[in-house]
Amino acid sequence: CTYISSITRNRIMSKKDSSTITPSKNAFTISILSSAGAGVISRILTHPLDTVKARMQASQSFGRSPLDAFARTFRQGGLRSLYSGIGAVLIGGTPGTVLYLTSYEAFKKHLTHLRKDGRREEKGNNAAVHFASGMLAEAVACVIYVPVDVVKERMQISSREVTFGSNKNPYSGSSYAALRSVVATDGIRKGIYSAYGATLASFGTYTAIYFVIYEDLKERAALKLYGRRDHCLSPEYYVVCSASAASLASFVTSPLDMAKLRLQVQKNKILGNERPYRNMLDCMRRIYVEEGGLRGSFRGASARVFHTAPSTAVMMTAYETFKTFFSNKFP
């Protein structure tokens, strides 16, 4: 019995050592490869859910629930309708995801290094590092994310029922044609970079809250299972941690996301209308006053969670798994 226990203990220790996160001289390359792969996989699998979320937020009458909105979108145009804007997401969103995750890792490493002074690590300080790293990473990534988001969302809500006005919609073709249309009619600052501040407020707040919760859940799970916070987890734990964090963060920040979307897709020259909202605060105030208070402000929140939780779970699980894989291949 003693011999068997010794063998079992040695196997566990060996497994723990081989699964511990260790610094790599190829860390930057590994992060790029991992984030690119994770971004492509998650966006392909969950883009239809993002389309449903966008259409529900753009219109007060589109869909009684996420499932009803999903079925309605599919009836209108099949998979092509559900995957509206996927070209812009894959071509522009993938570099955005790479910039987003590599920036987060870089900021987290730098801020952690600045904070260390030989004292015992404090949970509150870790949360502050994760919050700041998430916000800063989103500020960097929004340089790519905002144009992608503008084109994607104008294409996603291009059906007659949810667009403003009665003119022919210019966003029902390819992503490139939609991009050209935005630039031609609205320019750079008011077109592809419209609602930049609102996007940063929405995405940045979401990301900051998400990483605080995700990193805490991940460290708690590793500590409970393996006795140390920096131990790698199996994929199912990454799924649970990321989905839980994304669900809470996406629900809390849903009013910001709705205001951001309304500002990005609101009436323009081609659709024959003036812009109805002056800024993000005006948009949020009018939604609250004119669309039913908190119920109106959180319209589409369930659809956002319905999209964000699986999307983030797939992305972060793939990212963490790829990091472990590439770290073993390129130590």
Stockholm file with secondary structure:
# STOCKHOLM 1.0

chainA/1-331         CTYISSITRNRIMSKKDSSTITPSKNAFTISILSSAGAGVISRILTHPLDTVKARMQASQSFGRSPLDAFARTFRQGGLRSLYSGIGAVLIGGTPGTVLYLTSYEAFKKHLTHLRKDGRREEKGNNAAVHFASGMLAEAVACVIYVPVDVVKERMQISSREVTFGSNKNPYSGSSYAALRSVVATDGIRKGIYSAYGATLASFGTYTAIYFVIYEDLKERAALKLYGRRDHCLSPEYYVVCSASAASLASFVTSPLDMAKLRLQVQKNKILGNERPYRNMLDCMRRIYVEEGGLRGSFRGASARVFHTAPSTAVMMTAYETFKTFFSNKFP
#=GR chainA/1-331 SS CHHHHHHHHHHHHHHHHHTBCCCCTTHHHHHHHHHHHHHHHHHHHHHHHHHHHHHHHHCTTSCSSHHHHHHHHHHHHHHHHHTTTHHHIIIIIHHHHHHHHHHHHHHHHHHHHHHCSSSCCCHHHHHHHHHHHHHHHHHHHHHHHHHHHHHHHHHHTCSTTTSSSSSCCTTSSCHHHHHHHHHHHHTIIIIITTTHHHHHHHHHHHHHHHHHHHHHHHHHHHHHHHSSTTBCCCHHHHHHHHHHHHHHHHHHTHHHHHHHHHHHHSCCTTTTCCCCCSSHHHHHHHHHHHTTTHHHHTTTHHHHHHHHHHHHHHHHHHHHHHHHHHHHHCC
#=GC SS_cons         CHHHHHHHHHHHHHHHHHTBCCCCTTHHHHHHHHHHHHHHHHHHHHHHHHHHHHHHHHCTTSCSSHHHHHHHHHHHHHHHHHTTTHHHIIIIIHHHHHHHHHHHHHHHHHHHHHHCSSSCCCHHHHHHHHHHHHHHHHHHHHHHHHHHHHHHHHHHTCSTTTSSSSSCCTTSSCHHHHHHHHHHHHTIIIIITTTHHHHHHHHHHHHHHHHHHHHHHHHHHHHHHHSSTTBCCCHHHHHHHHHHHHHHHHHHTHHHHHHHHHHHHSCCTTTTCCCCCSSHHHHHHHHHHHTTTHHHHTTTHHHHHHHHHHHHHHHHHHHHHHHHHHHHHCC
//
